[in-house]
Amino acid sequence: MIPGFLLPEQIAREDGQSAAVALDALAGKNILLTLGINRIIEQESLDVSIEGSPDGEHWRTLVTFPQKFYCGTYSLLLNLDKTPDVRHVRAQWKVGRWGRGEQKPLFGFYLFAEEAKIMVGAA
């Protein structure tokens, strides 16, 4: 199912995780992850990580985006060549809020995955 959305655009007010996605032919390859944040309120944070599993039952963290506080589009490379046993991936997120006003966080975001096209140039 990659390329495609690991997490379609959604509004999140609490921690959560996406459904598992099978890697199929992309197992052991490089995957470009794009996190898009299009809705946010002040004084909150979003932590997004990608977990991998060989069997869809036992999960481990593979890569984590740096903590985010602002709208924007952020990319991260997921290198699976050192973890060839990983056959499924999923996204996990944690939201936080502090300060004044409404204490429940609010994020609008999505996560897209596609095979990374790496070009090697001659020097």
C-alpha positions as CSV (number, residue, x, y, z in Angstrom):
1,M,0.0,0.0,0.0
2,I,3.0,2.3,-0.1
3,P,3.2,4.8,-1.7
4,G,0.2,6.2,0.2
5,F,-1.0,7.6,3.4
6,L,0.2,5.8,6.6
7,L,-2.2,8.2,8.3
8,P,-4.8,10.1,6.2
9,E,-5.5,13.7,7.2
10,Q,-7.2,13.8,10.5
11,I,-7.9,15.9,13.6
12,A,-6.3,14.4,16.8
13,R,-7.1,15.6,20.3
14,E,-5.4,12.7,22.1
15,D,-2.6,10.1,21.7
16,G,-3.1,7.4,19.1
17,Q,-1.8,5.1,16.5
18,S,-2.6,4.3,12.9
19,A,-3.5,0.9,11.5
20,A,-0.7,-1.3,10.4
21,V,0.4,-1.1,6.7
22,A,2.2,-4.0,4.9
23,L,5.5,-3.0,3.3
24,D,5.3,-5.8,0.6
25,A,8.0,-5.0,-2.0
26,L,9.4,-2.1,0.0
27,A,10.7,-4.3,2.9
28,G,14.4,-3.6,3.4
29,K,14.3,-0.3,1.3
30,N,14.4,3.4,2.1
31,I,11.0,5.1,2.6
32,L,10.5,8.9,2.6
33,L,8.0,9.9,5.2
34,T,6.2,13.3,4.9
35,L,4.5,14.7,8.0
36,G,2.1,17.5,7.2
37,I,0.6,19.6,10.0
38,N,-2.1,21.9,8.8
39,R,-4.0,22.8,12.0
40,I,-2.7,23.6,15.5
41,I,-3.4,25.8,18.5
42,E,-0.8,27.6,20.6
43,Q,1.3,26.0,23.3
44,E,1.1,22.4,22.2
45,S,3.4,19.7,20.9
46,L,3.2,16.7,18.6
47,D,5.5,13.7,18.7
48,V,5.2,11.2,15.8
49,S,7.1,8.0,15.6
50,I,7.1,5.0,13.2
51,E,7.0,1.5,14.6
52,G,7.9,-1.6,12.7
53,S,6.9,-5.3,13.1
54,P,7.9,-8.6,11.4
55,D,4.6,-10.2,12.2
56,G,2.0,-7.4,13.0
57,E,2.0,-8.4,16.7
58,H,5.4,-7.3,18.1
59,W,6.3,-3.7,17.5
60,R,9.4,-1.6,18.0
61,T,10.2,2.1,17.3
62,L,12.2,2.6,14.0
63,V,12.4,6.3,13.7
64,T,10.9,9.5,15.4
65,F,10.3,12.9,14.0
66,P,11.7,15.8,16.1
67,Q,9.0,17.2,18.3
68,K,6.8,19.6,16.4
69,F,5.0,22.8,17.6
70,Y,4.1,24.5,14.3
71,C,2.2,23.9,11.0
72,G,4.4,22.8,8.2
73,T,5.6,19.9,6.1
74,Y,8.4,17.8,7.4
75,S,10.3,14.9,5.8
76,L,12.3,12.1,7.3
77,L,14.0,9.1,5.8
78,L,13.1,5.6,7.1
79,N,16.1,3.3,6.3
80,L,14.9,-0.3,6.4
81,D,18.0,-2.0,5.0
82,K,19.3,-2.7,8.5
83,T,16.0,-4.2,9.6
84,P,15.0,-6.6,6.8
85,D,12.7,-8.5,9.1
86,V,10.2,-5.6,9.3
87,R,7.2,-6.3,7.2
88,H,4.6,-3.9,8.7
89,V,4.8,-0.3,9.8
90,R,2.4,2.0,11.7
91,A,2.5,5.6,13.0
92,Q,2.1,6.5,16.7
93,W,1.6,10.0,18.0
94,K,1.5,11.8,21.3
95,V,0.0,15.2,21.8
96,G,0.7,17.7,24.6
97,R,-0.8,21.0,25.7
98,W,0.2,23.6,28.4
99,G,-0.5,27.2,29.2
100,R,-3.8,29.1,29.3
101,G,-7.2,28.4,27.7
102,E,-8.5,25.1,26.5
103,Q,-6.3,22.3,27.9
104,K,-7.1,19.7,25.3
105,P,-4.7,19.6,22.3
106,L,-5.8,19.9,18.7
107,F,-3.8,18.9,15.7
108,G,-4.7,18.4,12.1
109,F,-2.1,16.3,10.4
110,Y,-1.3,13.5,8.0
111,L,1.6,11.1,7.3
112,F,2.5,10.1,3.7
113,A,5.0,7.4,2.8
114,E,6.7,6.6,-0.5
115,E,9.8,4.9,-1.7
116,A,12.8,7.2,-1.4
117,K,14.5,8.0,-4.7
118,I,18.2,8.4,-3.9
119,M,20.4,9.9,-6.6
120,V,24.1,9.5,-6.5
121,G,26.1,12.1,-8.5
122,A,29.6,12.0,-9.8
123,A,32.0,14.4,-8.3
